[in-house]
Amino acid sequence: MVEMIASKRMVGRPEELETLLACYLSLNADEHHDCIVKVFRQVWFELNHPARPAAPQPPRG
């Protein structure tokens, strides 16, 4: 989902993500809404706090 949002250039446009969330919620049963909201929260976090690459480890000797 993160890749799709990035490819559609929705990054930095919270109103578009909100519209997409509303669409997902309207298309799915109430029993799935909590999961959908959790996924959108995770996507928002990943888009706004990208993971940093791990620092290279020194060779063990």
Secondary structure, DSSP 8 states (H G I E B T S, - for coil): -HHHHHHTT-TT-HHHHHHHHHHHHHHS-GGGHHHHHHHHHHHHHHHHS------------
